[in-house]
Amino acid sequence: MKQYLKIDEWSIIEESFDPQTQEISESVFSLGNGYMGGRANFEERHSGPSLQGSYVAGVYYPDKTRVGWWKNGYPEYFAKVLNSTNWIGIDIEIDGIPLDLAACTVSEFRRVLNMKEGTLSRSFTAALENGKEIKVESIRFVSMTRREIGAIRYSVTPLNFSGTITVAPYLDGDIKNKDSNYDEKFWNEVEKNSELGGGYLTLKTKKLDFHVTTAMAYDIVVAGEKLGAEAETVLREKYVGNIVQVPVKEGDQVVIYKYAASVTSRNYGLGQLVEAAQSALQSAREAGFVALLTEQADAWKDKWKESDIIIEGDPSAQQAIRFNIFQLNQTYTGEDDRLNIGPKGFTGEKYGGSTYWDTEAYCVPFYLSTADSSIARNLLIYRYKHLEKAKENARKLGFTKGALYPMVTMNGEECHNEWEITFEEIHRNGAIAYAIYNYVNYTGDKSYLGQYGLEVLTEISRFWEERVHYVPHKDKYVILGVTGPNEYENNVNNNWYTNRIAAWTMEYTLEALAYLRENEETRYAELVEKLGLLESETDKWQDIIAKMYYPLSEEKGIFLQQDGFLDKQIIPVKELAPEHLPLNQKWSWDRILRSCYIKQADVLQGLYFLNDRYDLETKKRNYDFYEPITVHESSLSPCIHAILACELGYKEKAYEMYLRTSRLDLDNYNNDTEDGCHTTSMAGTWMSIVHGFGGLRVLDGRLVLKPSNPGHWTSYSFKIMFRGSRLKVTVTDQEITVANETEIPASITIYDKEYTVSGLGTVTSQGVPAAI
């Protein structure tokens, strides 16, 4: 872990250029707007370490599966979000010598991600091999108001010479994914054009026929005067550019304003792409860089108004939570229910940019509380639209009914090809069901059950019904051969979490059926007929619920992660020598699987989801047993431990886990940030404050708060949207204040005492009890 970024409450700041951290910085300083985004690559050429990355949401490629031993049921491809046309490129040459930070002397380097306004800026001085020195300043963003637009202001100032600066803005589509299974390039060229002042490039994927058109335009201003339109146009394979020779005097600033528009066949007909790109581009260019920048700042002001968290007295913690919220808001906006959230967002290619169970387990709560309920609803509708594919996935694995949602997907079809994940990590089905419950419980929108939810719940329950196995001599139902959330155990029997979430899903499905039968009789009858739902099925679910087997140790008073867990040698992580960690980079897989060490919350994941079902002592015994043997080598782990630690009053552990989850990428805890940021776990960071320190729960339709303070903060505040109200919760040791920023009243409970916060009103409760 190397801390090289400056602590600042609203910015991420790098104050020197180090090639060894360049790829980490490219991840951390990434930009996005929910529609497109990219890594913080340099505009000018760079021959040093770099992962060029520019991505357009929803455009993917079915990369042929690569495995050593094919197994029946494996998907034939792994879907990958594509590295698309590089639109930021501006090559610079000084009297024929290219500007390349890997080949010159760099000083006064500074890179800033302005999270308040959504911009990336950079400045440096470069001494080239011919002795000439220049100062470079740039600022760029992808627009939150014009989703197809990116804009750059890039300036070069000669410091010790007069001469010629060659400026070459371009679009480059001759790129490939770093994670390509067979080193294949995924794009074919369709058409291109280069003209004075710009050009466009249309590419299509070799499979699935996605088309992307990217258009660019630019203006050059020298010493305050706009340069005339003289340029050499360049066309080569998958490349469009202009070359402009700019005579300069020492001290004259050359400013390049570059605008780009990217449009896709997901939103336009093939014959409309060029016109759509050029129309969006012309509108942006006419508005001008300054106006676009103002729009950007205003849009982010609105975002922060809804979702900011303020921490007083701990700048490191403050910077970290804002970084996490910033990345979440620029990854997913919820406007398109065909889109979901990849574990790396727009920051890298690892995990293919596909959808995992991370969305339902970790991201839904963030969007429920920080945006209109339609945003979280669209995440659920995304899964509803994939229900038929989920049923197909179950058939491919030999099931006669029900739905198995994929571990990894773009279009609903499973595309993960590791057997212990594809075939065994079936607990993902439970996360889909829980997200429906979470949405309905939080919003009170029970209409969702009749419109979409019950169909999904029924098919998941049917899957569980067939997946369980009845053992007569135990008079219990068991689930054999699974992998739980802890991926450091594979092919185990009776993973407690999997068994528990399976039974809970059937329980909730029966509750949903009962609600519709009593409140929406006509819709209930329609769904029973559509689903072909039989009484014998619901009877079987009730029997499974009553007789599900749960491994436990009566002696220790804990739920066992799986049947044979206590056969392992239990050695706390703190007793391992540091050179053994991280296990996934130091130990063989065989050794990991035989060990007691846990990658991420497993039993504790269930205690978080079903929190109100278990008393504090039960949570404490399980936490005290499992946390000391958890290595937190999944980014999804620390947040769950932080939340439970808050509830148990473990202040220092909660704070430790909060810092670990919140600064995971800023401090490169897991030594893998160069692959991209851990975007979905960032939602878990938000949860660690709001659900952890804030103690937020929704019980019986009522918002419940049980705040605690880690002792490192003077105060903290967060905002939550709840059933039309936006509430700002401020916590100090002396008092808890809830201010309603809307005119819609809200009923809340603070430490078991009930309050009504009137429209635009405020309520105040006593401070954090000493015992918490």
Salt bridges, closest charged atoms under 4 A:
GLU14 OE1 - ARG111 NE 2.90
GLU15 OE2 - LYS6 NZ 3.91
GLU15 OE2 - ARG110 NH1 2.83
ASP18 OD2 - LYS2 NZ 3.04
GLU26 OE1 - ARG39 NH2 3.06
GLU43 OE1 - ARG122 NH2 2.67
GLU43 OE2 - ARG140 NH1 2.80
GLU44 OE1 - ARG122 NH2 2.89
ASP63 OD2 - LYS80 NZ 2.81
ASP91 OD2 - ARG45 NH2 3.29
GLU93 OE2 - ARG45 NH2 3.71
ASP95 OD2 - LYS132 NZ 1.97
ASP100 OD1 - HIS46 ND1 3.79
ASP174 OD1 - LYS185 NZ 2.78
ASP183 OD1 - LYS176 NZ 2.42
GLU189 OE1 - LYS192 NZ 3.23
ASP209 OD1 - HIS211 ND1 3.81
ASP219 OD1 - LYS226 NZ 3.32
ASP219 OD1 - ARG285 NH2 2.65
GLU295 OE2 - ARG146 NH2 2.90
ASP308 OD1 - ARG322 NE 2.95
ASP336 OD2 - ARG266 NH2 3.32
ASP336 OD2 - ARG338 NH2 2.83
ASP337 OD1 - LYS385 NZ 2.81
GLU360 OE2 - ARG383 NE 2.89
GLU388 OE2 - LYS391 NZ 3.23
GLU413 OE2 - LYS396 NZ 2.81
GLU414 OE1 - ARG428 NH2 3.36
GLU425 OE2 - HIS427 NE2 2.98
ASP445 OD2 - ARG377 NE 3.13
GLU455 OE2 - ARG523 NH2 3.85
GLU455 OE1 - LYS530 NZ 2.93
GLU459 OE2 - LYS391 NZ 3.94
GLU459 OE2 - ARG462 NH1 3.05
GLU465 OE2 - LYS401 NZ 3.12
ASP475 OD1 - LYS547 NZ 3.31
GLU487 OE1 - LYS599 NZ 2.66
GLU489 OE2 - LYS568 NZ 2.67
GLU507 OE2 - ARG613 NH1 3.20
GLU526 OE1 - ARG523 NH1 3.21
GLU537 OE2 - LYS401 NZ 3.33
GLU537 OE2 - ARG462 NE 2.71
ASP543 OD1 - LYS547 NZ 3.40
ASP590 OD2 - ARG594 NH2 2.87
ASP624 OD2 - LYS620 NZ 2.96
GLU627 OE2 - HIS632 NE2 3.20
GLU627 OE2 - LYS653 NZ 3.38
GLU647 OE2 - LYS619 NZ 2.61
GLU647 OE1 - ARG697 NH2 3.85
GLU652 OE2 - HIS712 NE2 3.06
GLU656 OE1 - LYS653 NZ 3.12
ASP665 OD1 - HIS678 ND1 2.70
ASP667 OD2 - ARG663 NE 2.85
ASP672 OD2 - HIS678 NE2 3.35
ASP675 OD2 - LYS350 NZ 3.99
GLU741 OE2 - LYS719 NZ 3.26
GLU741 OE1 - ARG726 NE 2.77
GLU754 OE1 - ARG702 NH2 3.80
